[in-house]
Amino acid sequence: MLARIRGHAALAETGRGVFYLKSRAFLHFHEDVAGLFADLRAADGKAFERMQVDQDGGAELLRRVAMRLGRP
């Protein structure tokens, strides 16, 4: 999943699993007792939406990242 996200030229990885779009935080990962999660900048650009990605959520995250970057 990280390799696919790193493939988006518009994103800069500032730390392992921490991605910026231009000068704004765009996506980061974290783990807690419930599993692995990603916080993705919401479509309105104001907040983050949290998604669980350690089960089948990874595909949905990749889809949303591509959409937010203007790719189908």
C-alpha positions as CSV (number, residue, x, y, z in Angstrom):
1,M,0.0,0.0,0.0
2,L,2.8,2.4,0.9
3,A,4.5,1.7,-2.4
4,R,1.4,2.6,-4.3
5,I,1.0,5.9,-2.4
6,R,4.6,6.7,-2.8
7,G,4.0,6.4,-6.6
8,H,1.9,9.6,-6.6
9,A,4.3,12.3,-7.7
10,A,2.2,15.1,-6.1
11,L,2.8,13.7,-2.6
12,A,5.9,14.2,-0.5
13,E,6.7,11.7,2.2
14,T,8.1,13.8,5.1
15,G,8.5,10.8,7.5
16,R,7.7,7.2,7.2
17,G,4.0,7.0,6.3
18,V,3.5,10.8,6.6
19,F,2.5,12.5,3.3
20,Y,2.1,16.1,2.4
21,L,0.4,17.6,-0.6
22,K,2.1,20.9,-1.3
23,S,2.5,22.4,2.2
24,R,-0.4,20.7,3.9
25,A,-0.6,17.4,5.7
26,F,-2.5,15.0,3.5
27,L,-2.2,11.4,4.9
28,H,-0.6,9.7,7.8
29,F,-0.8,6.2,9.4
30,H,-1.0,5.2,13.0
31,E,-1.6,2.0,15.0
32,D,-3.6,1.5,18.1
33,V,-5.1,-1.5,19.9
34,A,-7.9,-1.7,17.3
35,G,-5.5,-2.0,14.4
36,L,-3.8,0.1,11.7
37,F,-5.5,3.3,10.6
38,A,-4.9,6.1,8.1
39,D,-6.0,9.7,8.5
40,L,-6.7,11.2,5.1
41,R,-7.4,14.8,4.5
42,A,-11.2,15.1,4.0
43,A,-12.6,16.1,0.6
44,D,-13.6,19.5,2.0
45,G,-9.9,20.1,3.0
46,K,-10.7,21.1,6.6
47,A,-10.4,17.9,8.6
48,F,-9.2,14.3,8.4
49,E,-11.2,11.2,8.0
50,R,-10.0,8.0,9.7
51,M,-10.1,4.7,7.9
52,Q,-9.1,1.3,9.2
53,V,-6.6,-0.1,6.6
54,D,-5.4,-3.4,8.1
55,Q,-8.3,-5.5,6.8
56,D,-10.0,-4.6,3.5
57,G,-9.8,-0.9,4.0
58,G,-6.5,-0.5,2.1
59,A,-8.2,-0.7,-1.3
60,E,-10.7,2.0,-0.3
61,L,-7.9,4.2,1.0
62,L,-6.0,3.9,-2.3
63,R,-9.1,4.7,-4.2
64,R,-9.8,7.8,-2.1
65,V,-6.2,9.0,-2.4
66,A,-6.4,8.7,-6.2
67,M,-9.7,10.6,-6.2
68,R,-8.4,13.4,-4.0
69,L,-5.4,13.8,-6.3
70,G,-7.7,14.0,-9.4
71,R,-7.0,10.6,-10.7
72,P,-9.8,8.1,-11.5
